[in-house]
Amino acid sequence: MSKNAIYLLDDGDIIRVDQGDLPFINGQTCLTQDILKSRKEQHYSGTSEQKIFSEGLDCRVLRPGQKQWMVGKIRFVLELELNSDQEDELDTIESDSPLDEIRKLAES
């Protein structure tokens, strides 16, 4: 059984639900940044608290079974988990992109 592909959403990505309204938004469509902004404004008023949405907060994380701490930043983000039946379709669309030539040039 394969895992579904997961993509981090950018601020300008458009989100739409077909039934009901998006959580925290009174509507079916919005930008990723709108959801994050509503969460930031509603629950976090201090500057250091808001950093978790943008720059991230310096931290260390220890995962069970690991011997060393991972050092980095934590940040709130939205992600999209693709339905497994759509992954093959997306691979085909991406491989036909006119930007493929530019990507190839950039890699060399």
C-alpha positions in Angstrom: 0.0 0.0 0.0 1.5 3.3 -1.1 1.3 6.6 0.8 -0.6 9.4 -0.9 1.5 12.4 -2.1 1.5 15.4 0.2 2.1 19.0 -1.0 2.7 22.1 1.2 0.3 24.8 0.0 1.6 28.2 -0.9 -0.1 31.4 0.2 -1.5 32.1 -3.3 -3.0 28.6 -3.8 -6.8 28.5 -4.1 -8.7 26.1 -1.9 -12.3 25.0 -2.7 -14.7 22.6 -1.0 -17.7 21.2 -2.9 -20.0 20.8 0.1 -20.4 23.2 3.0 -18.0 25.9 4.0 -14.3 25.9 4.7 -13.4 25.9 8.4 -12.8 29.5 9.7 -14.0 31.0 6.4 -17.6 31.8 5.5 -17.4 30.4 2.0 -16.4 27.6 -0.2 -13.4 29.2 -1.8 -10.4 31.1 -0.5 -6.6 31.5 -0.7 -4.4 29.5 1.6 -3.2 32.7 3.2 -6.8 33.6 4.2 -7.1 30.5 6.3 -3.7 31.0 7.9 -4.4 34.7 8.5 -7.8 34.0 10.2 -6.1 31.5 12.6 -3.3 33.9 13.3 -5.6 36.8 14.1 -8.1 34.8 16.1 -5.7 32.9 18.4 -2.3 34.6 18.4 -2.0 38.2 19.3 1.7 38.5 20.4 4.5 39.0 17.9 6.4 35.9 19.0 3.2 33.8 18.7 2.6 35.1 15.1 6.2 34.0 14.1 5.0 30.4 14.1 3.0 31.3 10.9 5.7 33.0 9.0 9.4 32.7 10.0 8.8 29.7 12.4 10.1 29.3 15.9 13.6 27.8 16.7 13.2 24.5 18.4 14.6 21.0 18.9 12.5 17.8 18.2 13.3 14.3 19.5 11.5 11.5 17.7 10.9 8.2 19.5 13.7 5.8 18.7 16.2 8.5 17.6 19.2 9.3 19.7 19.8 12.9 18.6 17.6 16.0 18.6 16.7 17.5 15.3 17.3 21.2 15.3 15.2 23.6 13.1 12.1 25.6 13.1 8.4 24.7 13.6 5.8 26.5 11.5 2.1 26.2 10.9 1.3 25.3 7.3 -1.5 23.8 5.2 -0.9 20.7 3.2 -2.8 18.9 0.5 -2.9 15.1 0.5 -3.7 13.9 -3.0 -6.2 11.1 -3.5 -4.2 8.1 -4.7 -6.1 7.9 -8.0 -5.1 11.4 -8.8 -1.4 11.0 -8.4 -0.9 9.2 -11.8 -3.0 11.9 -13.5 -0.9 14.7 -11.9 2.4 13.1 -13.0 1.1 13.1 -16.6 0.0 16.7 -16.4 3.3 17.8 -14.9 5.4 15.9 -17.5 3.7 17.7 -20.3 4.5 21.2 -18.9 6.1 23.7 -21.2 8.4 24.6 -18.3 10.0 21.2 -18.5 12.6 22.5 -21.0 13.5 25.4 -18.7 13.8 23.1 -15.7 16.1 20.8 -17.7 18.3 23.8 -18.6 18.4 25.0 -15.0 19.6 21.5 -13.8 22.5 21.4 -16.2 
